[in-house]
Amino acid sequence: MGLTLKKFWRKNGVGYLFILPFAVLFVIFVVVPVIVSIGVSFTQNNMIQPAKWIGLTNYKLLFMDDDIFLLALKNTFVFACITGPLGYIISFFAAWFINQLRFKNLFSLAFYAPSITSGVAMGAVWLYFFSPDSNGLINNFLLNNGFIQSPILWTMDSTTILPVIMIISIWMSMGTGFLVFLAGLQNVSPELYEAAAIDGIKNKLQELRMITLPLLKPQLLFGAVSTIAGSFAVFDISVAVAGQPSPNYAGATIVTHLHDYAFLRFQMGYASAIAVVLFILTFSMGRFVMRLLRDDT
């Protein structure tokens, strides 16, 4: 046993030492906070008085009495089901198209730049487009061309707030997935395409379906999981566009509701219950996508 363990560490010890700093930080800043949050979710904790154990009361209030949370849950699912797939598909096809261009580095920088800009900054830029008065670019265009008679209240009308947040989020969410897809496409050997052309593949779409997509399964999986996590965690764009709270809570999401209870009302027990629900949703969707896209070969 001792010799086997010594051989194992002699063979793999250096590798484990390299991942040790990440593992320690991951445990401290991810695993421990999740465990603590789960524990706090069963308490009444206002950060002033000692925490009081109340069992499942927070979860009962969350799903049975909190209408705003149910609305935020609905908004988050609608947001995730629309922006997630759209951002994912647009990212992939943009990477696929740009990979075939001559100045791909320049186009890649232009496409990736919005994702490294803060949501508040991008929200401010897009508010110039969706300004609810006649000076907004979209309203000005529609008014001048006779499509509308009065300005549309893009960020004040509960029926248009969520679509505006979706448009901005799709624009900002394509950066990381785009880079991963582009890197994967550049690692596909050109010889495979040459061999496929000899075997009878005639166009780019056939190359995409028969060669590119099967070889990009790891990148597709990473992009899908990242997209899911980003879709469920939308916060700063919603606040920048619609404020907190938004009119009729039309722009409310799970994270904005969590932020409200954690940092405005200081009800940490209730906020932790919201965080646990968000964690379960994100983790479950991630596992589903991993099963769907995993490579069994």
C-alpha positions as CSV (number, residue, x, y, z in Angstrom):
1,M,0.0,0.0,0.0
2,G,2.8,2.4,0.9
3,L,4.7,1.6,-2.3
4,T,1.6,2.1,-4.4
5,L,0.8,5.5,-2.8
6,K,4.5,6.6,-3.2
7,K,4.4,5.6,-6.9
8,F,1.1,7.5,-7.3
9,W,2.5,10.7,-5.8
10,R,5.7,10.3,-7.8
11,K,3.7,10.1,-11.0
12,N,0.9,12.7,-10.3
13,G,2.2,14.8,-7.4
14,V,3.4,17.7,-9.5
15,G,0.1,17.9,-11.3
16,Y,-1.8,18.0,-8.0
17,L,0.5,20.7,-6.7
18,F,-0.3,22.9,-9.8
19,I,-4.1,22.6,-9.2
20,L,-3.8,23.0,-5.4
21,P,-4.0,26.9,-5.4
22,F,-7.2,26.8,-7.5
23,A,-8.7,24.0,-5.4
24,V,-8.1,25.9,-2.2
25,L,-9.5,29.1,-3.6
26,F,-12.5,27.2,-5.1
27,V,-13.3,25.7,-1.7
28,I,-12.9,29.0,0.2
29,F,-14.9,31.2,-2.2
30,V,-17.4,28.8,-3.8
31,V,-17.9,25.6,-1.8
32,V,-17.9,27.2,1.7
33,P,-20.2,30.1,0.8
34,V,-22.7,27.7,-0.8
35,I,-22.8,25.5,2.4
36,V,-23.1,28.6,4.6
37,S,-25.9,30.0,2.5
38,I,-27.8,26.7,2.7
39,G,-27.5,26.8,6.5
40,V,-28.5,30.5,6.8
41,S,-31.5,29.9,4.6
42,F,-33.1,28.0,7.5
43,T,-32.8,30.9,9.8
44,Q,-34.2,34.4,10.4
45,N,-31.1,36.6,10.2
46,N,-31.2,40.4,10.0
47,M,-27.4,40.8,10.6
48,I,-28.2,42.7,13.9
49,Q,-29.8,40.2,16.2
50,P,-28.6,36.6,16.6
51,A,-29.8,34.2,13.9
52,K,-32.9,32.2,14.8
53,W,-33.6,28.8,13.4
54,I,-37.0,28.7,11.6
55,G,-36.7,25.6,9.5
56,L,-38.4,25.7,6.1
57,T,-40.4,28.9,6.8
58,N,-38.4,31.0,4.4
59,Y,-39.0,28.5,1.6
60,K,-42.7,28.3,2.4
61,L,-43.0,32.1,2.3
62,L,-41.0,32.2,-0.9
63,F,-43.3,29.9,-2.9
64,M,-46.6,30.5,-1.2
65,D,-46.7,34.1,-0.2
66,D,-44.1,36.0,-2.2
67,D,-45.9,37.0,-5.5
68,I,-42.9,39.2,-6.5
69,F,-40.6,36.2,-6.3
70,L,-43.0,34.1,-8.4
71,L,-43.0,36.9,-11.0
72,A,-39.2,37.2,-10.9
73,L,-39.0,33.4,-11.3
74,K,-41.3,33.6,-14.4
75,N,-39.3,36.5,-15.8
76,T,-36.0,34.7,-15.3
77,F,-37.3,31.6,-17.0
78,V,-38.6,33.6,-20.0
79,F,-35.4,35.5,-20.1
80,A,-33.3,32.3,-20.0
81,C,-35.4,30.4,-22.5
82,I,-35.1,33.2,-25.1
83,T,-31.7,34.9,-24.5
84,G,-29.9,31.7,-23.7
85,P,-30.5,29.8,-27.0
86,L,-30.4,32.9,-29.1
87,G,-27.1,34.1,-27.7
88,Y,-25.7,30.6,-27.9
89,I,-26.6,30.1,-31.6
90,I,-25.6,33.7,-32.6
91,S,-22.2,33.2,-30.9
92,F,-21.5,30.0,-32.7
93,F,-22.5,31.1,-36.1
94,A,-20.7,34.4,-35.7
95,A,-17.5,32.5,-34.7
96,W,-18.0,30.2,-37.6
97,F,-18.4,33.0,-40.1
98,I,-15.6,35.2,-38.7
99,N,-13.2,32.2,-38.7
100,Q,-13.4,32.2,-42.5
101,L,-12.6,35.9,-42.9
102,R,-9.2,37.4,-43.6
103,F,-9.1,39.9,-40.8
104,K,-10.5,37.6,-38.2
105,N,-8.6,39.1,-35.3
106,L,-10.0,42.5,-35.9
107,F,-13.6,41.2,-36.2
108,S,-13.1,39.0,-33.1
109,L,-12.1,42.0,-31.0
110,A,-15.1,44.0,-32.2
111,F,-17.4,41.2,-31.4
112,Y,-15.9,40.4,-28.0
113,A,-15.6,44.0,-26.7
114,P,-19.2,44.4,-25.5
115,S,-18.9,41.4,-23.2
116,I,-16.0,42.9,-21.2
117,T,-17.9,46.1,-20.6
118,S,-19.9,46.5,-17.4
119,G,-23.7,46.0,-17.6
120,V,-24.3,49.4,-16.2
121,A,-22.1,51.1,-18.9
122,M,-23.8,49.1,-21.7
123,G,-27.2,49.8,-20.2
124,A,-26.4,53.6,-20.3
125,V,-25.4,53.3,-24.0
126,W,-28.4,51.3,-24.9
127,L,-30.7,53.7,-23.0
128,Y,-29.8,56.3,-25.7
129,F,-31.4,54.0,-28.2
130,F,-34.4,53.1,-26.0
131,S,-34.9,56.5,-24.4
132,P,-38.7,56.9,-23.7
133,D,-38.8,60.4,-25.0
134,S,-38.7,61.7,-28.6
135,N,-34.9,62.1,-28.4
136,G,-34.2,58.4,-28.2
137,L,-32.8,57.0,-31.5
138,I,-35.5,54.4,-32.0
139,N,-38.4,56.7,-31.0
140,N,-37.0,59.5,-33.1
141,F,-36.7,57.2,-36.2
142,L,-40.2,55.9,-35.7
143,L,-41.7,59.3,-35.2
144,N,-40.0,60.9,-38.1
145,N,-41.1,58.1,-40.5
146,G,-44.7,58.2,-39.3
147,F,-44.7,54.7,-37.7
148,I,-45.9,56.0,-34.3
149,Q,-47.7,59.1,-33.1
150,S,-46.2,59.4,-29.6
151,P,-42.9,58.1,-28.1
152,I,-42.9,54.5,-26.8
153,L,-42.1,54.2,-23.1
154,W,-39.5,51.5,-23.7
155,T,-38.1,51.5,-20.1
156,M,-41.2,52.6,-18.3
157,D,-43.9,50.3,-19.8
158,S,-44.2,46.9,-18.2
159,T,-44.8,45.3,-21.5
160,T,-41.6,46.5,-23.1
161,I,-39.1,46.4,-20.2
162,L,-38.2,42.7,-20.4
163,P,-37.8,42.7,-24.2
164,V,-35.4,45.6,-24.0
165,I,-33.4,43.8,-21.2
166,M,-33.3,40.7,-23.4
167,I,-31.9,42.6,-26.4
168,I,-29.1,44.2,-24.4
169,S,-28.3,41.0,-22.7
170,I,-28.0,39.0,-26.0
171,W,-25.7,41.7,-27.3
172,M,-23.5,41.4,-24.2
173,S,-23.7,37.6,-23.6
174,M,-21.9,36.4,-26.7
175,G,-18.3,37.3,-25.8
176,T,-17.1,34.3,-23.8
177,G,-18.9,31.7,-25.8
178,F,-17.8,33.3,-29.0
179,L,-14.1,33.1,-28.1
180,V,-14.5,29.5,-27.0
181,F,-16.2,28.6,-30.3
182,L,-13.6,30.5,-32.3
183,A,-10.7,28.8,-30.5
184,G,-12.3,25.4,-31.1
185,L,-12.8,26.2,-34.8
186,Q,-9.2,27.2,-35.3
187,N,-8.0,24.0,-33.8
188,V,-9.9,21.8,-36.3
189,S,-7.3,20.5,-38.8
190,P,-7.7,21.8,-42.4
191,E,-6.7,18.3,-43.5
192,L,-10.0,17.0,-42.3
193,Y,-11.9,19.3,-44.5
194,E,-9.6,18.4,-47.5
195,A,-10.3,14.7,-46.8
196,A,-14.0,15.3,-46.5
197,A,-14.0,17.2,-49.9
198,I,-12.4,14.1,-51.5
199,D,-15.1,11.9,-49.9
200,G,-17.9,14.0,-51.4
201,I,-18.7,16.8,-49.1
202,K,-19.6,19.7,-51.4
203,N,-20.4,22.8,-49.3
204,K,-19.8,24.6,-46.0
205,L,-23.1,23.5,-44.4
206,Q,-22.2,19.8,-44.9
207,E,-18.7,20.5,-43.4
208,L,-20.4,22.1,-40.5
209,R,-22.8,19.3,-39.8
210,M,-20.5,16.3,-40.4
211,I,-17.1,17.6,-39.2
212,T,-17.2,20.8,-37.3
213,L,-20.1,20.2,-34.9
214,P,-18.9,16.7,-33.8
215,L,-15.4,17.9,-33.2
216,L,-16.6,20.9,-31.2
217,K,-18.6,19.0,-28.6
218,P,-16.4,20.1,-25.6
219,Q,-16.6,23.8,-26.7
220,L,-20.4,23.5,-27.3
221,L,-20.8,22.1,-23.8
222,F,-18.8,24.8,-22.2
223,G,-20.6,27.5,-24.1
224,A,-24.0,26.0,-23.1
225,V,-23.2,25.9,-19.4
226,S,-21.8,29.4,-19.4
227,T,-24.8,30.7,-21.2
228,I,-27.2,29.0,-18.7
229,A,-25.3,30.5,-15.8
230,G,-25.3,33.9,-17.3
231,S,-29.0,33.8,-18.2
232,F,-30.1,32.9,-14.7
233,A,-27.8,35.5,-13.1
234,V,-29.0,38.6,-15.0
235,F,-29.0,41.6,-12.6
236,D,-27.0,44.7,-13.6
237,I,-28.6,45.2,-17.0
238,S,-32.1,44.9,-15.4
239,V,-31.2,47.5,-12.8
240,A,-29.5,49.8,-15.2
241,V,-32.4,49.8,-17.7
242,A,-35.5,49.6,-15.5
243,G,-34.2,50.5,-12.0
244,Q,-34.9,48.7,-8.8
245,P,-37.7,48.0,-8.4
246,S,-38.8,48.2,-12.0
247,P,-42.3,49.4,-12.9
248,N,-44.8,46.7,-11.8
249,Y,-41.7,44.5,-11.2
250,A,-41.7,43.8,-15.0
251,G,-37.9,43.6,-15.0
252,A,-37.6,41.7,-11.8
253,T,-35.4,38.6,-11.8
254,I,-34.3,36.1,-9.2
255,V,-31.0,38.0,-8.6
256,T,-32.7,41.4,-8.3
257,H,-35.1,40.0,-5.8
258,L,-32.2,38.4,-3.9
259,H,-30.3,41.8,-4.0
260,D,-33.4,43.5,-2.6
261,Y,-33.7,41.3,0.4
262,A,-30.0,40.9,1.1
263,F,-28.6,44.5,0.6
264,L,-31.7,46.7,0.9
265,R,-33.8,44.9,3.6
266,F,-30.9,43.0,5.2
267,Q,-33.0,39.8,5.6
268,M,-30.1,37.4,5.0
269,G,-32.0,34.3,5.8
270,Y,-34.7,35.0,3.2
271,A,-32.1,36.1,0.7
272,S,-30.1,32.9,1.3
273,A,-33.3,30.9,0.5
274,I,-33.6,32.7,-2.8
275,A,-29.9,32.0,-3.5
276,V,-30.3,28.3,-2.8
277,V,-33.3,28.1,-5.2
278,L,-31.2,29.9,-7.9
279,F,-28.3,27.5,-7.2
280,I,-30.6,24.5,-7.6
281,L,-32.1,25.8,-10.9
282,T,-28.7,26.7,-12.4
283,F,-27.1,23.4,-11.3
284,S,-30.0,21.3,-12.6
285,M,-30.1,23.0,-16.0
286,G,-26.3,22.7,-16.2
287,R,-26.5,18.9,-15.5
288,F,-29.2,18.5,-18.1
289,V,-27.1,20.3,-20.8
290,M,-24.0,18.2,-19.8
291,R,-26.0,15.0,-20.3
292,L,-27.3,16.3,-23.6
293,L,-23.9,17.3,-25.0
294,R,-21.5,15.0,-23.3
295,D,-19.1,13.1,-25.5
296,D,-19.5,9.4,-24.7
297,T,-16.8,8.3,-27.2
